[in-house]
Amino acid sequence: MFAIVRIAGQQYKVEKDQTLYVPHLAGNPGDKVEFSEVSLVDKEGQLTLGKDAKAKIKAEIVDHMKGDSVIAYKQKRRKGFHKKKGHRTLYTRIKVTSIA
């Protein structure tokens, strides 16, 4: 059994007991979260789409982390101009506990 769910503006294919990295969610490790924007549910070969799905995905926040460093470097040749900026995107690791 799997489902396609929208989390923070992105779609993910989830299964029970799966661990996902999603964009940063509010909450502390150990908190329970619930996602109700389910686009598709496959239950033993039987597909349910759109609003007929009426499923809820329950998950638990495992921890928060930062992604890899991304560096943006700009330079204009022969002008002596250069600018270097970097950032690390925040992610949340969740574990799907049930698809109801």
C-alpha positions in Angstrom: 0.0 0.0 0.0 1.3 3.4 -0.9 0.1 6.9 -1.3 1.1 10.1 -3.0 0.9 13.1 -0.6 1.7 16.8 -0.9 4.1 18.0 1.9 5.2 21.6 1.9 4.3 22.1 -1.7 6.1 19.0 -3.0 4.7 15.6 -3.8 6.1 12.4 -2.3 5.3 8.7 -2.7 5.1 7.3 0.8 4.7 3.8 2.3 4.3 2.6 5.9 7.5 2.7 7.9 9.3 4.7 5.3 11.7 7.5 6.2 11.6 10.8 4.2 13.6 14.0 4.1 11.1 16.9 3.6 11.5 20.7 3.7 11.7 22.0 7.3 8.5 21.4 9.3 7.6 23.1 12.6 7.8 20.8 15.6 10.2 19.0 17.8 11.6 15.5 17.4 9.1 13.0 18.6 6.1 15.1 17.6 3.3 13.5 15.5 2.3 15.2 12.3 -0.6 14.5 9.9 -0.9 15.2 6.2 -4.4 15.3 4.6 -3.5 16.5 1.0 -3.5 13.0 -0.5 -3.6 12.8 -4.3 -3.6 9.0 -4.8 -3.9 5.8 -2.7 -3.1 2.3 -4.0 -4.5 -0.4 -1.8 -3.7 -3.8 -3.1 -4.0 -2.8 -6.7 -7.1 -0.7 -6.2 -6.4 3.0 -7.1 -8.3 5.9 -5.5 -7.7 9.4 -6.9 -8.2 13.0 -5.8 -10.9 13.9 -3.3 -12.2 10.3 -3.3 -8.9 9.2 -1.6 -9.9 10.8 1.8 -6.8 9.4 3.4 -4.6 10.8 6.1 -0.9 10.2 6.4 0.4 10.0 10.0 4.1 10.5 10.6 6.5 11.2 13.4 9.3 13.8 13.3 12.6 12.0 13.8 15.0 15.0 13.6 15.9 18.3 11.9 19.1 18.7 9.9 20.8 20.9 7.3 21.5 19.9 3.7 24.8 20.2 1.9 26.4 23.6 1.5 25.5 25.5 -1.7 27.7 28.4 -2.8 26.6 31.1 -5.2 29.6 33.0 -6.6 29.2 36.1 -8.9 31.9 37.9 -10.7 32.2 40.6 -13.3 35.4 40.3 -15.4 37.9 43.1 -15.5 35.9 45.1 -12.9 37.2 43.7 -9.6 33.7 42.8 -8.6 32.9 39.5 -6.9 30.4 38.3 -4.4 30.2 35.0 -2.6 27.2 33.8 -0.7 26.3 30.4 0.6 23.5 28.6 2.4 22.4 25.3 3.7 18.8 24.3 3.3 16.9 23.0 6.4 15.3 19.6 6.2 13.2 17.5 8.5 13.4 13.7 8.6 10.0 12.0 9.2 9.0 8.4 9.5 5.6 7.4 8.2 3.6 5.5 10.8 0.3 4.9 9.1 -1.8 5.5 6.0 -5.4 5.7 7.1 
